[in-house]
């Protein structure tokens, strides 16, 4: 009788130990909700439209148009302010009353084979000494609409 109870108890302890050794990973994301407005935020929709929040647009110099650049080796997109009259200029227009601006760049994305499902959120947005905003496709993540 005692052997049977000991075996049952050992089985229970082994099962409990197996449960306690599960490996959890920390979620480094954020809660759904409005992003901090003082941080530049740039997204790229599945149909080739860039969206810049007010902070990103201001850091870029609030241009009427940009030229689009692409670094194939590093998979980076560049946006550099240019006069609207240039032949290769991409016009930036206000999108919402909340300060977002829109840049339709489907021709650029198609030409460079930038295809994905969903909306890409760019991280670590940088503007270099030539006033070019660099957007890294390697570190970008696909995001979904937040809670409504």
Secondary structure in CASP SS format (residue, H / E / C, confidence):
PFRMAT SS
TARGET T0000
AUTHOR 0000-0000-0000
METHOD secondary structure of the structure
MODEL  1
X C 1.00
X H 1.00
X H 1.00
X H 1.00
X H 1.00
X H 1.00
X H 1.00
X H 1.00
X H 1.00
X H 1.00
X H 1.00
X H 1.00
X H 1.00
X H 1.00
X H 1.00
X H 1.00
X H 1.00
X H 1.00
X H 1.00
X H 1.00
X C 1.00
X C 1.00
X C 1.00
X C 1.00
X C 1.00
X C 1.00
X C 1.00
X C 1.00
X C 1.00
X C 1.00
X C 1.00
X C 1.00
X C 1.00
X C 1.00
X C 1.00
X C 1.00
X C 1.00
X C 1.00
X C 1.00
X C 1.00
X C 1.00
X E 1.00
X E 1.00
X E 1.00
X C 1.00
X C 1.00
X C 1.00
X C 1.00
X E 1.00
X E 1.00
X E 1.00
X E 1.00
X C 1.00
X H 1.00
X H 1.00
X H 1.00
X H 1.00
X H 1.00
X H 1.00
X C 1.00
X C 1.00
X C 1.00
X C 1.00
X C 1.00
X E 1.00
X E 1.00
X E 1.00
X E 1.00
X E 1.00
X E 1.00
X E 1.00
X C 1.00
X C 1.00
X C 1.00
X C 1.00
X E 1.00
X E 1.00
X E 1.00
X E 1.00
X E 1.00
X E 1.00
X C 1.00
X C 1.00
X C 1.00
X C 1.00
X C 1.00
X C 1.00
X C 1.00
X C 1.00
X E 1.00
X E 1.00
X E 1.00
X E 1.00
X E 1.00
X C 1.00
X C 1.00
X C 1.00
X C 1.00
X C 1.00
X C 1.00
X E 1.00
X E 1.00
X E 1.00
X E 1.00
X C 1.00
X H 1.00
X H 1.00
X H 1.00
X H 1.00
X H 1.00
X H 1.00
X C 1.00
X C 1.00
X C 1.00
X C 1.00
X C 1.00
X C 1.00
X C 1.00
X E 1.00
X E 1.00
X E 1.00
X C 1.00
X C 1.00
X C 1.00
X C 1.00
X E 1.00
X E 1.00
X C 1.00
X C 1.00
X C 1.00
X C 1.00
X E 1.00
X E 1.00
X E 1.00
X E 1.00
X E 1.00
X C 1.00
X C 1.00
X C 1.00
X C 1.00
X E 1.00
X E 1.00
X E 1.00
X C 1.00
X C 1.00
X C 1.00
X C 1.00
X C 1.00
END
